[in-house]
Amino acid sequence: MSVLVVGLSHRTAPVSVLERAAVPVDDVRKTIEELHRAEMISEVLLLSTCNRVEVYADVARFHPAVAEITTVLARHSGLAVSDLSDHLYVHFAEAAAEHMFTVASGLDSMVIGESQILGQLRAAYALGTELGSVGTVLHDLAQTSLRVGKRVHSETGIDRAGASIVSVALDRAEDVLGSLAGRRALIVGAGSMGALSGATLRRRGVTDLVIANRSAERAERLATNVGGHAITLAELPAAIAEADLLVSSTGSTGLVVEADAIGSRAERPLVVLDLALPRDVDPAVAVQLGVTYVDLEALRTGGAMVSDDEVDAATAIVVAELRDYLAEQQRLAVAPTVTALRARANQVIDTELSRLDGRLPGLHPEERREVADAVRRAVEKVLHAPTVRVKELASTPGGDQYAAALRELFDLDPAAAESVAAVKQPPQTGRS
């Protein structure tokens, strides 16, 4: 395998660094295209969420690819390469596949077991497919990861017990306000996180919901879905003054709520849940009387919401699926060699039959067919055992050496036109 992962997450970087490294929605396409143009990168997928930025790539050369990806991420973040590198992790080959499986399963999330990452990974895969930066290698890896993630969530208790970031954040709000039933909640941002916040608040008994968003149409749509009412961002100060809870999760690159928009709340406490990256709300509001400010950095300490047994069950699925995936990838890797061997055998047969035609021009067509069929059956029987065996051995440690031996002994070129047909073509759709 030649898959590389370069990234940073809540496990390796503080929110202040993640904020700068996060790729804004408007820049995602440009970043993917820039990486895809690099000589040593043949495929690329960019996963940028509120608590991770990861580049998955199929690469020709390891070290130059790491350097290129790091440079691009540093340039887009405005950080020096040396500063960003302190927070980066790098996984290659089998470790890269294991990492994507783990991420898709929610085992690497800030809140263990959260399932939002599945949708985010699916969206990243779909965009890469649309842009043509995802080919056969990343298609197989992403599709398998999505399937593994679904299996983990459906077959273990991690899906039921693993709270989303929103759920953990609302738990913190209830620690301050008590029951949220009867409270007024203001949601800033009508994206996926805003929608999840609205749905979760409704389940917790909140009936007075206000939705604010830059796009009035999206605010109205979400307000209709959650039974609230929409306002414009210009109406925020008045809405904040009347709210008990503010949940903000926009995709803005700057502050949406300045500190002076929230005054003293001594008479009516306010909980601010800033779930955006970069932050939406000025952290300075935390020092204001009666205001409780919770951001992603604070939620980092929320920890796993699932039991050790549930995590172990999920991990066992990942390990088993990884073993099968790697075995299949090794079998696929030897397929061109097997095809090249069979192509070489067919060339020899065709050459010898042509010589036979020259030596016995009067041979009856039926007899000629019998001879040709007999030769092909004999060659097929000779090749059957070694080709089956080399595929079986491919999934064992060092199994690629057997295919290498075939290439050396028979002077095979798996890249020849006759062998290319053994390689699956890139996907034509981003659906999973």
N, C-alpha and C positions, 0 to 999 in steps of 0.2 A: 504493500500500500504506500501511497505517496501523499496522503492527506495530512495537512498541517492546520493546527489551530493556534492562533495568537490572540490573546484577549486579556481582559481584566474584568473583575466583578466585585461584588460586595465583600467577597472573601479576601481580596488582595488590595483593594483601594478604598480610601475614605470617600464619602459622598462628594466632597469638594473636587476630587480628581475625576470621579465618575461623571460629574456634571460637565466638566470640560471635555472629557473624552467622548461623551455621548454624541452620536451623529444625528444632527437635526433631520427631521423627516424630509425637508427640502433638499438635503445634501446626500441622502442615502444612495440615490441612483448615480450621482456624480462620483461618489466614493467607490462604488462597485465597479463602475466603468474604468476608473483610474487604476484600480488594482488589477482588473482583467487585462488591461493593456500591457502589464508588466511581462517581460519576456519569459520569466521563469514560472509564471502562474497561468495554468490552462483553464482552471475553473475557480469560481469564488462565490461565496455566500456570506452575507453580512447580517449578523444578529445583533441588533441594538435595542435594548430595553431599559427600563428604569434602573436596573441594578447590574447590567452587564453589557459589554461591548466585545463581540467576538467575530473574528474573521476565520472562516473555514475555507481552505484552498487546496486544490490539487496542484502540486508543485513538481517541477523538474529538478530543482536544486534546493536543498534545505536551508542552508545559511543565507544565501542571497534572498530567498523568499522571506525569511524571518526579518531580515534587514529592511526589505522593501515595505512589508506590511507595517512594521514598527514606524518607519519614516512617514508613511501616509497617515497613520493614526495620530502621530505626534503633530504633523502639520495641521490637520483638521482640528485638533484640540488646542493648538497654540502652546503646547508644552514642549520643552526640549526633549529630544530623544532619550537622553540620560535620565531625565526626571520621570518620563512615562515608563521606561524600561523597568524601573524599580517596582512597578506594580503589575507587570505583565506576567502571564504564564504561557508556556509553549507546550503543546502536545503534538506528537507525530505518530503517524501510522496507526497501530493498534490502540495506542493511548488516545489518539484523536477520536477514533470511533467510540471508544468507551466514554469519553467526555460528552459527546453529543447524546449518547444514550442516557447518560446520567442527568444531563440538563433537561432532556425531553421528559424524563420521568419525575421531575420536580425534586430530585434528590440533591441538587446543587443550588436550590433556590434559597432566598433569604428566609422564607417560611417554608420549611420542608413539606412537600406534598402539594404545594399550590399548582393548579392546573393551567393558569394563564399562559405559562411559557409554551405550552403546546400550540396555542393559537398564534403566538408570536413567532415560533419557529416555522409554522406552516406559512405564515405571511412572508417571512424572509425567503423561504424556499420558492414560493410562488413568484416573488419579485425577481429572484435570480433566474428562474426559468423564463420569465417574460423578457428579461434583458439578454438572455442567451449566455449568461455567465455560469449557469448550472448545467453541467453535462452529465454523462453516464455515471461518473464516479460519485459526485455529490448527490445526484438523483437517487442512487441506490442507498447512500448513507442517510440522507434526509428522510426518505420514505420509510426506511427501516426504523429510524429513530422515532418517527411519528407513530408508527405501529407499536413499537416497544412502549412508548409513553402511554398510549391508550390502554395497552395491556396491563401495565403497572397500576393505572388508576382504576381499571375495572376489576382486577383480580385480587387486589390487596385493600386493606383498610385505609391506605394512605389518601385515597380520594375523599373519603368521608371525614377523616380526622385532620387532614392537612388544610388548615385555614388559609385563605388568601391574605395578601397584605392588607386588603381592605378590612377583612374580618378582625385581624389582629389590631389594626389601627382603631377600629370602633370599640374593641375591648378596652383599649386605653382611654377612649372618650368616656365610656361608661364608668370607668374607675373614678373619673372626675365628676361627671354629671349624674351618675346613677342611670336608671332606665331611660332609654332614648324615646320611649313612647310619650307623645304629647310635646316633644321638643320640635323646634324649627331648625331644619338643616339646610344649609346653602352649599350647593355643589358648583364648583367653578371648573368648567371643562366638560364637554359632551362627547368625549371619545370613549374608548373601551373601558378605561378605568372609571370615568364618570358614570357610565352606564352600570358597571358593577357596583359602584358605591350606591347609586340610587336603588338598585334592586335589593342590595343587602340592607340598606336603611329601612326600606319598606318591610322587609321580613322582620326587622327588629321593632316594628310598631310605629315608625315615624310616618306621619301622614301629611305633615306640613313641609313640603319639599320645594325649594327654589333652585332653578337651574340657570346659571349664567355662562354664556359662551360668546366668543367673538363672532361666530356665525349664528345669526338669529334663527335660521332654518333648522340647524342641528339642535339648538337649544329647545326649540319648540317640539321637535321630534322626540327628544329624550324626555321632556316634560310630559308629553302625552303618554309615553310608554310607562313612566313611573308614577303617573298621577300627580304631577306637580305643576308649577307654572314657570314660564321662562321670563328672563329679564336680560337686558343688555349689560355689557361690562361697565357702561357709564353709570348704571344704577347700583353698582356694587357697594359703595360706601353706605347707602341707606339700608341695603339688604343685610350687610354685615352687622349693622347696629341692632337689627331685629333678630339675628340668628343666635342660636345656642351652640351650633356646631358648623364649622366651615371645613369642607373637604375640597382641596384644590388639586387638580391633576391635568393641567393643560400641556401642550407640546411647545409652549413658548420658550424662547431662549433667554428671556429676561424676566424680571419680576413682574407679576401681574397684580399683586397686592402689596403696596408699600406700607411701611410701618405706621405712617400717619393716617392711614385709612382705618386703623383700629385704635380706638382711644382706650381709656381706662374702662375696665369692665368689673369694677368692684361690686356694683349692684347686680349685675347679671353676667356670671362667668361665661367665658367663651373658650371652646376647645378648637384649635386649628390643626387640622391634619393635612400636612403638605406632602402629598404622594407623588409629586412631580420631580423630574430630573431633566434639566436643572430645576432648582427650587422655584416655586411660584410666589411664595410669601417671604417677605423679608424676615430672616430669623430674629431680628431685633425686637419683634413683637413679643418674644418670650419674656422680656423684662417688664412688660406692661402689667399693671395690676389686674388680676382676675383673668389673665390670658394664659392658657396652657398650649404650648406649641410642640407638636410632634412631627418630626420629619423622618425620612427614610433612614437616616443615621441612627435615630433613636429606636426605630423599629428593628434595627439590626439585632438588638438584644432580645427580640421576641422569641428567638429560638425555635426549635422543632416543636410542632404541635401534634406529633405522632409518637407512638410508642416505639421502643427499640425493636420489638418483634415485627411491627409493620414495616419499619425501615429495612430490617433484615430480609423480609419477604420480597420487598421491592428490589433490593440489591441482588437477591438470588435470581430474579427474573432478568435483570440487566446482564448478569454474568453469563447466564445460559444463552441469552439471545446474542450476546457478543461472541461467544464461542461459535455459534452456528453461522453468524454473519462472516466472521473471519475465515471459517472453513470454506464457505461459499465463495468468498473473494479469492481465496487461493486456488480453488478449482477453476474459477473464471480466468485466472491469470495464466493457467497452463493451456486453456482452450486454444489459443492461437498456435501454440507449439504443436498440439495434437493435430489441428487442422493442416498445419504446414507439413507434418509428416505424411498425412493421408494425401495431400496434394502432390508431394514428391513421389509417393507410390503410384498415384494415377498417371503422373507424367511418364514414369518408367514403363508402366503397362501400355500406355498409348504409343510410346516409342517402339516397344517390342512388337506390338500388333501391326504397326506400320511396316516394320521390317518383314514381318510374316507375309503381309500383302505383297511386298516386292518379291519375296522368294517363291510364293505360291499364288501367283496371280489368278490361277484357275480354280482356287478353292471355292466351294459352293458357299453362298451366303449363310445358309443354315449351319453348315459346319463351322464357318468362321465365327458365328455367334456363339456356338457351343464352346469353341476354344477360348474366346474372349471371356465368356461367363466363368469358365473353369479357372482361368488365370485370376480374375477378379475375386472369386470366392477364396482361392488359395491365399492371395495377398491379404484379404480381409481377415481370414482366420489367423494368419501370422501376426497381424497388427492388433487384433482384438485384445488379447491379454495385456500387452505392454501399454496400450492407450488407456484401457480401463484402470490398470494398476497405477499409472502415473497420475491419474485424476484422484484416485483414492489416497495416494501418498502425498498429494499436494496439501491436504489439510493437516498433515503431521508436521512436527517441528523440523525445519530444514527441508520441507517437501519441495520447495522451489528448485532444489539442486537436481532433482530427477529430470525436470523439464529442461534445465540447463544442460544436463548430460545428453539428452536427446538432440538438442540443438547443435551441440558440439559434434556428436558422433555422426549425425546425418547432414551436417552443414545446412541447417534449416534457417529460414528467414521468416519469423512469424509476422513481420510487417509487410510481407509480399501481398499482392492483390488477392491471391487465393486464400489468405489467412484472415484478411480483414473482416470477412463475413462472420467470423466467430465472435466478433466483438459487438455487443449490443449498441444500438444507436442511441443518441441522446434523447431524452423525453421530449414530447411535443406539447405537453400540458403541465400546468403547475398544480393540478388537483391531486389530492391524495385520497 
